[in-house]
Amino acid sequence: MPKVPAASADPAAPASYEAALEELEQLVARIESGQLPLEQLLAGYQRGATLLAFCRERLDAVENQIKVLDAGVLKAWTQA
């Protein structure tokens, strides 16, 4: 019987920043409900930490791209 790669045992990486943020929001709501058993609470916390790191990495990457486009200077965001 062929071995299954370890990566497939882990939850899939989010398809996008928006997908990760949506999953994280749903996860926080379930955790805050207080209805999860301890084991699921721990697993949820771990998944949440993974999703948060994914979102932070994406935001950092976008910020770095903006710096490049703005000649190395990160400008303040203003709404017109």
mmCIF file of the N, C-alpha and C atoms, coordinates in Angstrom:
data_MODEL
# 
_entry.id   MODEL 
# 
loop_
_atom_site.group_PDB 
_atom_site.id 
_atom_site.type_symbol 
_atom_site.label_atom_id 
_atom_site.label_alt_id 
_atom_site.label_comp_id 
_atom_site.label_asym_id 
_atom_site.label_entity_id 
_atom_site.label_seq_id 
_atom_site.pdbx_PDB_ins_code 
_atom_site.Cartn_x 
_atom_site.Cartn_y 
_atom_site.Cartn_z 
_atom_site.occupancy 
_atom_site.B_iso_or_equiv 
_atom_site.pdbx_formal_charge 
_atom_site.auth_seq_id 
_atom_site.auth_comp_id 
_atom_site.auth_asym_id 
_atom_site.auth_atom_id 
_atom_site.pdbx_PDB_model_num 
ATOM 1   N N  . MET A 1 1  ? 0.843   -1.180 0.000  1.00 0.00 ? 1  MET A N  1 
ATOM 2   C CA . MET A 1 1  ? 0.000   0.000  0.000  1.00 0.00 ? 1  MET A CA 1 
ATOM 3   C C  . MET A 1 1  ? 0.885   1.238  0.000  1.00 0.00 ? 1  MET A C  1 
ATOM 4   N N  . PRO A 1 2  ? 0.683   2.212  -0.925 1.00 0.00 ? 2  PRO A N  1 
ATOM 5   C CA . PRO A 1 2  ? 1.542   3.385  -0.984 1.00 0.00 ? 2  PRO A CA 1 
ATOM 6   C C  . PRO A 1 2  ? 1.352   4.305  0.209  1.00 0.00 ? 2  PRO A C  1 
ATOM 7   N N  . LYS A 1 3  ? 2.455   4.946  0.571  1.00 0.00 ? 3  LYS A N  1 
ATOM 8   C CA . LYS A 1 3  ? 2.413   5.904  1.667  1.00 0.00 ? 3  LYS A CA 1 
ATOM 9   C C  . LYS A 1 3  ? 1.743   7.191  1.227  1.00 0.00 ? 3  LYS A C  1 
ATOM 10  N N  . VAL A 1 4  ? 0.942   7.756  2.111  1.00 0.00 ? 4  VAL A N  1 
ATOM 11  C CA . VAL A 1 4  ? 0.310   9.045  1.844  1.00 0.00 ? 4  VAL A CA 1 
ATOM 12  C C  . VAL A 1 4  ? 1.252   10.128 2.338  1.00 0.00 ? 4  VAL A C  1 
ATOM 13  N N  . PRO A 1 5  ? 1.533   11.162 1.524  1.00 0.00 ? 5  PRO A N  1 
ATOM 14  C CA . PRO A 1 5  ? 2.417   12.232 1.978  1.00 0.00 ? 5  PRO A CA 1 
ATOM 15  C C  . PRO A 1 5  ? 1.881   12.893 3.242  1.00 0.00 ? 5  PRO A C  1 
ATOM 16  N N  . ALA A 1 6  ? 2.799   13.289 4.108  1.00 0.00 ? 6  ALA A N  1 
ATOM 17  C CA . ALA A 1 6  ? 2.412   13.907 5.383  1.00 0.00 ? 6  ALA A CA 1 
ATOM 18  C C  . ALA A 1 6  ? 1.618   15.184 5.176  1.00 0.00 ? 6  ALA A C  1 
ATOM 19  N N  . ALA A 1 7  ? 1.886   15.912 4.109  1.00 0.00 ? 7  ALA A N  1 
ATOM 20  C CA . ALA A 1 7  ? 1.202   17.178 3.877  1.00 0.00 ? 7  ALA A CA 1 
ATOM 21  C C  . ALA A 1 7  ? -0.294  16.985 3.698  1.00 0.00 ? 7  ALA A C  1 
ATOM 22  N N  . SER A 1 8  ? -0.719  15.849 3.169  1.00 0.00 ? 8  SER A N  1 
ATOM 23  C CA . SER A 1 8  ? -2.143  15.646 2.963  1.00 0.00 ? 8  SER A CA 1 
ATOM 24  C C  . SER A 1 8  ? -2.872  15.371 4.275  1.00 0.00 ? 8  SER A C  1 
ATOM 25  N N  . ALA A 1 9  ? -2.152  15.010 5.339  1.00 0.00 ? 9  ALA A N  1 
ATOM 26  C CA . ALA A 1 9  ? -2.772  14.788 6.629  1.00 0.00 ? 9  ALA A CA 1 
ATOM 27  C C  . ALA A 1 9  ? -3.123  16.112 7.300  1.00 0.00 ? 9  ALA A C  1 
ATOM 28  N N  . ASP A 1 10 ? -2.413  17.165 6.962  1.00 0.00 ? 10 ASP A N  1 
ATOM 29  C CA . ASP A 1 10 ? -2.679  18.485 7.514  1.00 0.00 ? 10 ASP A CA 1 
ATOM 30  C C  . ASP A 1 10 ? -3.827  19.136 6.764  1.00 0.00 ? 10 ASP A C  1 
ATOM 31  N N  . PRO A 1 11 ? -4.547  20.055 7.426  1.00 0.00 ? 11 PRO A N  1 
ATOM 32  C CA . PRO A 1 11 ? -5.581  20.780 6.700  1.00 0.00 ? 11 PRO A CA 1 
ATOM 33  C C  . PRO A 1 11 ? -4.957  21.538 5.526  1.00 0.00 ? 11 PRO A C  1 
ATOM 34  N N  . ALA A 1 12 ? -5.706  21.647 4.471  1.00 0.00 ? 12 ALA A N  1 
ATOM 35  C CA . ALA A 1 12 ? -5.200  22.302 3.264  1.00 0.00 ? 12 ALA A CA 1 
ATOM 36  C C  . ALA A 1 12 ? -4.891  23.767 3.516  1.00 0.00 ? 12 ALA A C  1 
ATOM 37  N N  . ALA A 1 13 ? -3.890  24.248 2.811  1.00 0.00 ? 13 ALA A N  1 
ATOM 38  C CA . ALA A 1 13 ? -3.566  25.671 2.888  1.00 0.00 ? 13 ALA A CA 1 
ATOM 39  C C  . ALA A 1 13 ? -4.700  26.446 2.230  1.00 0.00 ? 13 ALA A C  1 
ATOM 40  N N  . PRO A 1 14 ? -5.018  27.604 2.744  1.00 0.00 ? 14 PRO A N  1 
ATOM 41  C CA . PRO A 1 14 ? -6.091  28.405 2.148  1.00 0.00 ? 14 PRO A CA 1 
ATOM 42  C C  . PRO A 1 14 ? -5.765  28.777 0.707  1.00 0.00 ? 14 PRO A C  1 
ATOM 43  N N  . ALA A 1 15 ? -6.797  28.908 -0.094 1.00 0.00 ? 15 ALA A N  1 
ATOM 44  C CA . ALA A 1 15 ? -6.619  29.260 -1.501 1.00 0.00 ? 15 ALA A CA 1 
ATOM 45  C C  . ALA A 1 15 ? -6.230  30.721 -1.664 1.00 0.00 ? 15 ALA A C  1 
ATOM 46  N N  . SER A 1 16 ? -6.617  31.557 -0.703 1.00 0.00 ? 16 SER A N  1 
ATOM 47  C CA . SER A 1 16 ? -6.334  32.986 -0.809 1.00 0.00 ? 16 SER A CA 1 
ATOM 48  C C  . SER A 1 16 ? -6.378  33.627 0.574  1.00 0.00 ? 16 SER A C  1 
ATOM 49  N N  . TYR A 1 17 ? -5.969  34.881 0.616  1.00 0.00 ? 17 TYR A N  1 
ATOM 50  C CA . TYR A 1 17 ? -6.050  35.649 1.864  1.00 0.00 ? 17 TYR A CA 1 
ATOM 51  C C  . TYR A 1 17 ? -7.498  35.722 2.341  1.00 0.00 ? 17 TYR A C  1 
ATOM 52  N N  . GLU A 1 18 ? -8.400  35.981 1.403  1.00 0.00 ? 18 GLU A N  1 
ATOM 53  C CA . GLU A 1 18 ? -9.807  36.133 1.749  1.00 0.00 ? 18 GLU A CA 1 
ATOM 54  C C  . GLU A 1 18 ? -10.386 34.834 2.308  1.00 0.00 ? 18 GLU A C  1 
ATOM 55  N N  . ALA A 1 19 ? -10.004 33.696 1.716  1.00 0.00 ? 19 ALA A N  1 
ATOM 56  C CA . ALA A 1 19 ? -10.470 32.399 2.202  1.00 0.00 ? 19 ALA A CA 1 
ATOM 57  C C  . ALA A 1 19 ? -9.935  32.132 3.606  1.00 0.00 ? 19 ALA A C  1 
ATOM 58  N N  . ALA A 1 20 ? -8.674  32.479 3.837  1.00 0.00 ? 20 ALA A N  1 
ATOM 59  C CA . ALA A 1 20 ? -8.077  32.276 5.160  1.00 0.00 ? 20 ALA A CA 1 
ATOM 60  C C  . ALA A 1 20 ? -8.760  33.156 6.194  1.00 0.00 ? 20 ALA A C  1 
ATOM 61  N N  . LEU A 1 21 ? -9.035  34.389 5.826  1.00 0.00 ? 21 LEU A N  1 
ATOM 62  C CA . LEU A 1 21 ? -9.676  35.313 6.757  1.00 0.00 ? 21 LEU A CA 1 
ATOM 63  C C  . LEU A 1 21 ? -11.087 34.850 7.094  1.00 0.00 ? 21 LEU A C  1 
ATOM 64  N N  . GLU A 1 22 ? -11.816 34.376 6.092  1.00 0.00 ? 22 GLU A N  1 
ATOM 65  C CA . GLU A 1 22 ? -13.175 33.879 6.340  1.00 0.00 ? 22 GLU A CA 1 
ATOM 66  C C  . GLU A 1 22 ? -13.159 32.664 7.258  1.00 0.00 ? 22 GLU A C  1 
ATOM 67  N N  . GLU A 1 23 ? -12.231 31.724 6.989  1.00 0.00 ? 23 GLU A N  1 
ATOM 68  C CA . GLU A 1 23 ? -12.127 30.540 7.846  1.00 0.00 ? 23 GLU A CA 1 
ATOM 69  C C  . GLU A 1 23 ? -11.741 30.936 9.263  1.00 0.00 ? 23 GLU A C  1 
ATOM 70  N N  . LEU A 1 24 ? -10.839 31.889 9.391  1.00 0.00 ? 24 LEU A N  1 
ATOM 71  C CA . LEU A 1 24 ? -10.405 32.344 10.705 1.00 0.00 ? 24 LEU A CA 1 
ATOM 72  C C  . LEU A 1 24 ? -11.565 32.977 11.471 1.00 0.00 ? 24 LEU A C  1 
ATOM 73  N N  . GLU A 1 25 ? -12.365 33.796 10.798 1.00 0.00 ? 25 GLU A N  1 
ATOM 74  C CA . GLU A 1 25 ? -13.521 34.423 11.447 1.00 0.00 ? 25 GLU A CA 1 
ATOM 75  C C  . GLU A 1 25 ? -14.525 33.375 11.933 1.00 0.00 ? 25 GLU A C  1 
ATOM 76  N N  . GLN A 1 26 ? -14.779 32.362 11.112 1.00 0.00 ? 26 GLN A N  1 
ATOM 77  C CA . GLN A 1 26 ? -15.700 31.291 11.503 1.00 0.00 ? 26 GLN A CA 1 
ATOM 78  C C  . GLN A 1 26 ? -15.142 30.502 12.679 1.00 0.00 ? 26 GLN A C  1 
ATOM 79  N N  . LEU A 1 27 ? -13.849 30.262 12.650 1.00 0.00 ? 27 LEU A N  1 
ATOM 80  C CA . LEU A 1 27 ? -13.193 29.525 13.723 1.00 0.00 ? 27 LEU A CA 1 
ATOM 81  C C  . LEU A 1 27 ? -13.266 30.284 15.039 1.00 0.00 ? 27 LEU A C  1 
ATOM 82  N N  . VAL A 1 28 ? -13.018 31.577 14.996 1.00 0.00 ? 28 VAL A N  1 
ATOM 83  C CA . VAL A 1 28 ? -13.087 32.400 16.206 1.00 0.00 ? 28 VAL A CA 1 
ATOM 84  C C  . VAL A 1 28 ? -14.503 32.378 16.772 1.00 0.00 ? 28 VAL A C  1 
ATOM 85  N N  . ALA A 1 29 ? -15.505 32.454 15.903 1.00 0.00 ? 29 ALA A N  1 
ATOM 86  C CA . ALA A 1 29 ? -16.893 32.412 16.371 1.00 0.00 ? 29 ALA A CA 1 
ATOM 87  C C  . ALA A 1 29 ? -17.193 31.090 17.081 1.00 0.00 ? 29 ALA A C  1 
ATOM 88  N N  . ARG A 1 30 ? -16.703 29.975 16.522 1.00 0.00 ? 30 ARG A N  1 
ATOM 89  C CA . ARG A 1 30 ? -16.936 28.669 17.157 1.00 0.00 ? 30 ARG A CA 1 
ATOM 90  C C  . ARG A 1 30 ? -16.219 28.579 18.497 1.00 0.00 ? 30 ARG A C  1 
ATOM 91  N N  . ILE A 1 31 ? -14.994 29.097 18.555 1.00 0.00 ? 31 ILE A N  1 
ATOM 92  C CA . ILE A 1 31 ? -14.234 29.057 19.808 1.00 0.00 ? 31 ILE A CA 1 
ATOM 93  C C  . ILE A 1 31 ? -14.913 29.928 20.854 1.00 0.00 ? 31 ILE A C  1 
ATOM 94  N N  . GLU A 1 32 ? -15.340 31.126 20.457 1.00 0.00 ? 32 GLU A N  1 
ATOM 95  C CA . GLU A 1 32 ? -15.966 32.047 21.401 1.00 0.00 ? 32 GLU A CA 1 
ATOM 96  C C  . GLU A 1 32 ? -17.327 31.565 21.877 1.00 0.00 ? 32 GLU A C  1 
ATOM 97  N N  . SER A 1 33 ? -17.948 30.640 21.143 1.00 0.00 ? 33 SER A N  1 
ATOM 98  C CA . SER A 1 33 ? -19.252 30.126 21.556 1.00 0.00 ? 33 SER A CA 1 
ATOM 99  C C  . SER A 1 33 ? -19.161 29.338 22.858 1.00 0.00 ? 33 SER A C  1 
ATOM 100 N N  . GLY A 1 34 ? -17.966 28.820 23.143 1.00 0.00 ? 34 GLY A N  1 
ATOM 101 C CA . GLY A 1 34 ? -17.775 28.057 24.366 1.00 0.00 ? 34 GLY A CA 1 
ATOM 102 C C  . GLY A 1 34 ? -18.351 26.658 24.303 1.00 0.00 ? 34 GLY A C  1 
ATOM 103 N N  . GLN A 1 35 ? -18.739 26.201 23.133 1.00 0.00 ? 35 GLN A N  1 
ATOM 104 C CA . GLN A 1 35 ? -19.388 24.900 22.992 1.00 0.00 ? 35 GLN A CA 1 
ATOM 105 C C  . GLN A 1 35 ? -18.452 23.792 22.510 1.00 0.00 ? 35 GLN A C  1 
ATOM 106 N N  . LEU A 1 36 ? -17.193 24.108 22.249 1.00 0.00 ? 36 LEU A N  1 
ATOM 107 C CA . LEU A 1 36 ? -16.260 23.101 21.736 1.00 0.00 ? 36 LEU A CA 1 
ATOM 108 C C  . LEU A 1 36 ? -15.637 22.300 22.869 1.00 0.00 ? 36 LEU A C  1 
ATOM 109 N N  . PRO A 1 37 ? -15.512 20.985 22.687 1.00 0.00 ? 37 PRO A N  1 
ATOM 110 C CA . PRO A 1 37 ? -14.763 20.184 23.653 1.00 0.00 ? 37 PRO A CA 1 
ATOM 111 C C  . PRO A 1 37 ? -13.288 20.612 23.649 1.00 0.00 ? 37 PRO A C  1 
ATOM 112 N N  . LEU A 1 38 ? -12.607 20.300 24.704 1.00 0.00 ? 38 LEU A N  1 
ATOM 113 C CA . LEU A 1 38 ? -11.224 20.745 24.877 1.00 0.00 ? 38 LEU A CA 1 
ATOM 114 C C  . LEU A 1 38 ? -10.325 20.356 23.704 1.00 0.00 ? 38 LEU A C  1 
ATOM 115 N N  . GLU A 1 39 ? -10.440 19.133 23.218 1.00 0.00 ? 39 GLU A N  1 
ATOM 116 C CA . GLU A 1 39 ? -9.586  18.670 22.104 1.00 0.00 ? 39 GLU A CA 1 
ATOM 117 C C  . GLU A 1 39 ? -9.842  19.499 20.844 1.00 0.00 ? 39 GLU A C  1 
ATOM 118 N N  . GLN A 1 40 ? -11.115 19.772 20.548 1.00 0.00 ? 40 GLN A N  1 
ATOM 119 C CA . GLN A 1 40 ? -11.450 20.570 19.372 1.00 0.00 ? 40 GLN A CA 1 
ATOM 120 C C  . GLN A 1 40 ? -11.030 22.020 19.566 1.00 0.00 ? 40 GLN A C  1 
ATOM 121 N N  . LEU A 1 41 ? -11.095 22.495 20.791 1.00 0.00 ? 41 LEU A N  1 
ATOM 122 C CA . LEU A 1 41 ? -10.659 23.846 21.102 1.00 0.00 ? 41 LEU A CA 1 
ATOM 123 C C  . LEU A 1 41 ? -9.169  24.009 20.820 1.00 0.00 ? 41 LEU A C  1 
ATOM 124 N N  . LEU A 1 42 ? -8.385  23.039 21.237 1.00 0.00 ? 42 LEU A N  1 
ATOM 125 C CA . LEU A 1 42 ? -6.944  23.068 20.994 1.00 0.00 ? 42 LEU A CA 1 
ATOM 126 C C  . LEU A 1 42 ? -6.642  22.999 19.503 1.00 0.00 ? 42 LEU A C  1 
ATOM 127 N N  . ALA A 1 43 ? -7.314  22.083 18.799 1.00 0.00 ? 43 ALA A N  1 
ATOM 128 C CA . ALA A 1 43 ? -7.114  21.969 17.351 1.00 0.00 ? 43 ALA A CA 1 
ATOM 129 C C  . ALA A 1 43 ? -7.517  23.258 16.647 1.00 0.00 ? 43 ALA A C  1 
ATOM 130 N N  . GLY A 1 44 ? -8.601  23.864 17.091 1.00 0.00 ? 44 GLY A N  1 
ATOM 131 C CA . GLY A 1 44 ? -9.047  25.126 16.516 1.00 0.00 ? 44 GLY A CA 1 
ATOM 132 C C  . GLY A 1 44 ? -8.046  26.240 16.751 1.00 0.00 ? 44 GLY A C  1 
ATOM 133 N N  . TYR A 1 45 ? -7.486  26.276 17.945 1.00 0.00 ? 45 TYR A N  1 
ATOM 134 C CA . TYR A 1 45 ? -6.482  27.286 18.256 1.00 0.00 ? 45 TYR A CA 1 
ATOM 135 C C  . TYR A 1 45 ? -5.260  27.127 17.358 1.00 0.00 ? 45 TYR A C  1 
ATOM 136 N N  . GLN A 1 46 ? -4.831  25.873 17.177 1.00 0.00 ? 46 GLN A N  1 
ATOM 137 C CA . GLN A 1 46 ? -3.668  25.612 16.330 1.00 0.00 ? 46 GLN A CA 1 
ATOM 138 C C  . GLN A 1 46 ? -3.952  26.009 14.878 1.00 0.00 ? 46 GLN A C  1 
ATOM 139 N N  . ARG A 1 47 ? -5.136  25.662 14.381 1.00 0.00 ? 47 ARG A N  1 
ATOM 140 C CA . ARG A 1 47 ? -5.505  26.031 13.001 1.00 0.00 ? 47 ARG A CA 1 
ATOM 141 C C  . ARG A 1 47 ? -5.578  27.548 12.887 1.00 0.00 ? 47 ARG A C  1 
ATOM 142 N N  . GLY A 1 48 ? -6.115  28.194 13.900 1.00 0.00 ? 48 GLY A N  1 
ATOM 143 C CA . GLY A 1 48 ? -6.201  29.648 13.897 1.00 0.00 ? 48 GLY A CA 1 
ATOM 144 C C  . GLY A 1 48 ? -4.826  30.299 13.828 1.00 0.00 ? 48 GLY A C  1 
ATOM 145 N N  . ALA A 1 49 ? -3.887  29.750 14.566 1.00 0.00 ? 49 ALA A N  1 
ATOM 146 C CA . ALA A 1 49 ? -2.516  30.278 14.532 1.00 0.00 ? 49 ALA A CA 1 
ATOM 147 C C  . ALA A 1 49 ? -1.913  30.116 13.143 1.00 0.00 ? 49 ALA A C  1 
ATOM 148 N N  . THR A 1 50 ? -2.193  28.982 12.500 1.00 0.00 ? 50 THR A N  1 
ATOM 149 C CA . THR A 1 50 ? -1.704  28.745 11.145 1.00 0.00 ? 50 THR A CA 1 
ATOM 150 C C  . THR A 1 50 ? -2.323  29.739 10.161 1.00 0.00 ? 50 THR A C  1 
ATOM 151 N N  . LEU A 1 51 ? -3.631  29.937 10.278 1.00 0.00 ? 51 LEU A N  1 
ATOM 152 C CA . LEU A 1 51 ? -4.327  30.877 9.391  1.00 0.00 ? 51 LEU A CA 1 
ATOM 153 C C  . LEU A 1 51 ? -3.832  32.310 9.609  1.00 0.00 ? 51 LEU A C  1 
ATOM 154 N N  . LEU A 1 52 ? -3.619  32.671 10.861 1.00 0.00 ? 52 LEU A N  1 
ATOM 155 C CA . LEU A 1 52 ? -3.117  34.009 11.169 1.00 0.00 ? 52 LEU A CA 1 
ATOM 156 C C  . LEU A 1 52 ? -1.737  34.228 10.562 1.00 0.00 ? 52 LEU A C  1 
ATOM 157 N N  . ALA A 1 53 ? -0.869  33.244 10.672 1.00 0.00 ? 53 ALA A N  1 
ATOM 158 C CA . ALA A 1 53 ? 0.469   33.357 10.080 1.00 0.00 ? 53 ALA A CA 1 
ATOM 159 C C  . ALA A 1 53 ? 0.370   33.488 8.559  1.00 0.00 ? 53 ALA A C  1 
ATOM 160 N N  . PHE A 1 54 ? -0.537  32.714 7.939  1.00 0.00 ? 54 PHE A N  1 
ATOM 161 C CA . PHE A 1 54 ? -0.748  32.794 6.494  1.00 0.00 ? 54 PHE A CA 1 
ATOM 162 C C  . PHE A 1 54 ? -1.182  34.206 6.095  1.00 0.00 ? 54 PHE A C  1 
ATOM 163 N N  . CYS A 1 55 ? -2.141  34.769 6.820  1.00 0.00 ? 55 CYS A N  1 
ATOM 164 C CA . CYS A 1 55 ? -2.633  36.119 6.518  1.00 0.00 ? 55 CYS A CA 1 
ATOM 165 C C  . CYS A 1 55 ? -1.528  37.165 6.694  1.00 0.00 ? 55 CYS A C  1 
ATOM 166 N N  . ARG A 1 56 ? -0.770  37.039 7.759  1.00 0.00 ? 56 ARG A N  1 
ATOM 167 C CA . ARG A 1 56 ? 0.327   37.996 7.992  1.00 0.00 ? 56 ARG A CA 1 
ATOM 168 C C  . ARG A 1 56 ? 1.371   37.927 6.880  1.00 0.00 ? 56 ARG A C  1 
ATOM 169 N N  . GLU A 1 57 ? 1.695   36.704 6.443  1.00 0.00 ? 57 GLU A N  1 
ATOM 170 C CA . GLU A 1 57 ? 2.663   36.556 5.355  1.00 0.00 ? 57 GLU A CA 1 
ATOM 171 C C  . GLU A 1 57 ? 2.157   37.211 4.078  1.00 0.00 ? 57 GLU A C  1 
ATOM 172 N N  . ARG A 1 58 ? 0.879   37.016 3.784  1.00 0.00 ? 58 ARG A N  1 
ATOM 173 C CA . ARG A 1 58 ? 0.299   37.624 2.576  1.00 0.00 ? 58 ARG A CA 1 
ATOM 174 C C  . ARG A 1 58 ? 0.308   39.143 2.669  1.00 0.00 ? 58 ARG A C  1 
ATOM 175 N N  . LEU A 1 59 ? -0.057  39.672 3.823  1.00 0.00 ? 59 LEU A N  1 
ATOM 176 C CA . LEU A 1 59 ? -0.062  41.121 3.989  1.00 0.00 ? 59 LEU A CA 1 
ATOM 177 C C  . LEU A 1 59 ? 1.345   41.702 3.884  1.00 0.00 ? 59 LEU A C  1 
ATOM 178 N N  . ASP A 1 60 ? 2.323   41.013 4.466  1.00 0.00 ? 60 ASP A N  1 
ATOM 179 C CA . ASP A 1 60 ? 3.712   41.458 4.359  1.00 0.00 ? 60 ASP A CA 1 
ATOM 180 C C  . ASP A 1 60 ? 4.180   41.459 2.912  1.00 0.00 ? 60 ASP A C  1 
ATOM 181 N N  . ALA A 1 61 ? 3.798   40.427 2.164  1.00 0.00 ? 61 ALA A N  1 
ATOM 182 C CA . ALA A 1 61 ? 4.196   40.339 0.760  1.00 0.00 ? 61 ALA A CA 1 
ATOM 183 C C  . ALA A 1 61 ? 3.584   41.484 -0.050 1.00 0.00 ? 61 ALA A C  1 
ATOM 184 N N  . VAL A 1 62 ? 2.327   41.779 0.207  1.00 0.00 ? 62 VAL A N  1 
ATOM 185 C CA . VAL A 1 62 ? 1.674   42.883 -0.505 1.00 0.00 ? 62 VAL A CA 1 
ATOM 186 C C  . VAL A 1 62 ? 2.313   44.220 -0.121 1.00 0.00 ? 62 VAL A C  1 
ATOM 187 N N  . GLU A 1 63 ? 2.615   44.387 1.159  1.00 0.00 ? 63 GLU A N  1 
ATOM 188 C CA . GLU A 1 63 ? 3.261   45.625 1.606  1.00 0.00 ? 63 GLU A CA 1 
ATOM 189 C C  . GLU A 1 63 ? 4.617   45.797 0.915  1.00 0.00 ? 63 GLU A C  1 
ATOM 190 N N  . ASN A 1 64 ? 5.372   44.723 0.790  1.00 0.00 ? 64 ASN A N  1 
ATOM 191 C CA . ASN A 1 64 ? 6.666   44.803 0.112  1.00 0.00 ? 64 ASN A CA 1 
ATOM 192 C C  . ASN A 1 64 ? 6.509   45.136 -1.365 1.00 0.00 ? 64 ASN A C  1 
ATOM 193 N N  . GLN A 1 65 ? 5.476   44.597 -2.004 1.00 0.00 ? 65 GLN A N  1 
ATOM 194 C CA . GLN A 1 65 ? 5.220   44.926 -3.406 1.00 0.00 ? 65 GLN A CA 1 
ATOM 195 C C  . GLN A 1 65 ? 4.861   46.402 -3.560 1.00 0.00 ? 65 GLN A C  1 
ATOM 196 N N  . ILE A 1 66 ? 4.082   46.915 -2.621 1.00 0.00 ? 66 ILE A N  1 
ATOM 197 C CA . ILE A 1 66 ? 3.705   48.336 -2.674 1.00 0.00 ? 66 ILE A CA 1 
ATOM 198 C C  . ILE A 1 66 ? 4.935   49.210 -2.494 1.00 0.00 ? 66 ILE A C  1 
ATOM 199 N N  . LYS A 1 67 ? 5.830   48.821 -1.589 1.00 0.00 ? 67 LYS A N  1 
ATOM 200 C CA . LYS A 1 67 ? 7.066   49.583 -1.396 1.00 0.00 ? 67 LYS A CA 1 
ATOM 201 C C  . LYS A 1 67 ? 7.866   49.641 -2.685 1.00 0.00 ? 67 LYS A C  1 
ATOM 202 N N  . VAL A 1 68 ? 7.944   48.524 -3.390 1.00 0.00 ? 68 VAL A N  1 
ATOM 203 C CA . VAL A 1 68 ? 8.675   48.494 -4.653 1.00 0.00 ? 68 VAL A CA 1 
ATOM 204 C C  . VAL A 1 68 ? 8.016   49.430 -5.654 1.00 0.00 ? 68 VAL A C  1 
ATOM 205 N N  . LEU A 1 69 ? 6.699   49.365 -5.748 1.00 0.00 ? 69 LEU A N  1 
ATOM 206 C CA . LEU A 1 69 ? 5.975   50.213 -6.699 1.00 0.00 ? 69 LEU A CA 1 
ATOM 207 C C  . LEU A 1 69 ? 6.087   51.696 -6.354 1.00 0.00 ? 69 LEU A C  1 
ATOM 208 N N  . ASP A 1 70 ? 6.220   51.999 -5.066 1.00 0.00 ? 70 ASP A N  1 
ATOM 209 C CA . ASP A 1 70 ? 6.340   53.388 -4.624 1.00 0.00 ? 70 ASP A CA 1 
ATOM 210 C C  . ASP A 1 70 ? 7.789   53.792 -4.376 1.00 0.00 ? 70 ASP A C  1 
ATOM 211 N N  . ALA A 1 71 ? 8.716   53.140 -5.057 1.00 0.00 ? 71 ALA A N  1 
ATOM 212 C CA . ALA A 1 71 ? 10.146  53.451 -4.986 1.00 0.00 ? 71 ALA A CA 1 
ATOM 213 C C  . ALA A 1 71 ? 10.700  53.356 -3.562 1.00 0.00 ? 71 ALA A C  1 
ATOM 214 N N  . GLY A 1 72 ? 10.307  52.311 -2.851 1.00 0.00 ? 72 GLY A N  1 
ATOM 215 C CA . GLY A 1 72 ? 10.888  52.062 -1.540 1.00 0.00 ? 72 GLY A CA 1 
ATOM 216 C C  . GLY A 1 72 ? 10.282  52.834 -0.396 1.00 0.00 ? 72 GLY A C  1 
ATOM 217 N N  . VAL A 1 73 ? 9.280   53.654 -0.654 1.00 0.00 ? 73 VAL A N  1 
ATOM 218 C CA . VAL A 1 73 ? 8.665   54.458 0.396  1.00 0.00 ? 73 VAL A CA 1 
ATOM 219 C C  . VAL A 1 73 ? 7.232   53.984 0.591  1.00 0.00 ? 73 VAL A C  1 
ATOM 220 N N  . LEU A 1 74 ? 6.923   53.552 1.793  1.00 0.00 ? 74 LEU A N  1 
ATOM 221 C CA . LEU A 1 74 ? 5.550   53.141 2.090  1.00 0.00 ? 74 LEU A CA 1 
ATOM 222 C C  . LEU A 1 74 ? 4.764   54.400 2.451  1.00 0.00 ? 74 LEU A C  1 
ATOM 223 N N  . LYS A 1 75 ? 3.785   54.708 1.627  1.00 0.00 ? 75 LYS A N  1 
ATOM 224 C CA . LYS A 1 75 ? 3.000   55.926 1.822  1.00 0.00 ? 75 LYS A CA 1 
ATOM 225 C C  . LYS A 1 75 ? 1.793   55.640 2.697  1.00 0.00 ? 75 LYS A C  1 
ATOM 226 N N  . ALA A 1 76 ? 1.344   56.645 3.405  1.00 0.00 ? 76 ALA A N  1 
ATOM 227 C CA . ALA A 1 76 ? 0.150   56.516 4.247  1.00 0.00 ? 76 ALA A CA 1 
ATOM 228 C C  . ALA A 1 76 ? -1.070  56.287 3.370  1.00 0.00 ? 76 ALA A C  1 
ATOM 229 N N  . TRP A 1 77 ? -1.966  55.429 3.817  1.00 0.00 ? 77 TRP A N  1 
ATOM 230 C CA . TRP A 1 77 ? -3.189  55.145 3.086  1.00 0.00 ? 77 TRP A CA 1 
ATOM 231 C C  . TRP A 1 77 ? -4.189  56.256 3.375  1.00 0.00 ? 77 TRP A C  1 
ATOM 232 N N  . THR A 1 78 ? -4.682  56.878 2.337  1.00 0.00 ? 78 THR A N  1 
ATOM 233 C CA . THR A 1 78 ? -5.686  57.927 2.519  1.00 0.00 ? 78 THR A CA 1 
ATOM 234 C C  . THR A 1 78 ? -6.899  57.588 1.679  1.00 0.00 ? 78 THR A C  1 
ATOM 235 N N  . GLN A 1 79 ? -8.063  57.850 2.228  1.00 0.00 ? 79 GLN A N  1 
ATOM 236 C CA . GLN A 1 79 ? -9.288  57.618 1.487  1.00 0.00 ? 79 GLN A CA 1 
ATOM 237 C C  . GLN A 1 79 ? -9.747  58.947 0.900  1.00 0.00 ? 79 GLN A C  1 
ATOM 238 N N  . ALA A 1 80 ? -10.053 58.926 -0.390 1.00 0.00 ? 80 ALA A N  1 
ATOM 239 C CA . ALA A 1 80 ? -10.463 60.146 -1.055 1.00 0.00 ? 80 ALA A CA 1 
ATOM 240 C C  . ALA A 1 80 ? -11.952 60.302 -1.026 1.00 0.00 ? 80 ALA A C  1 
# 
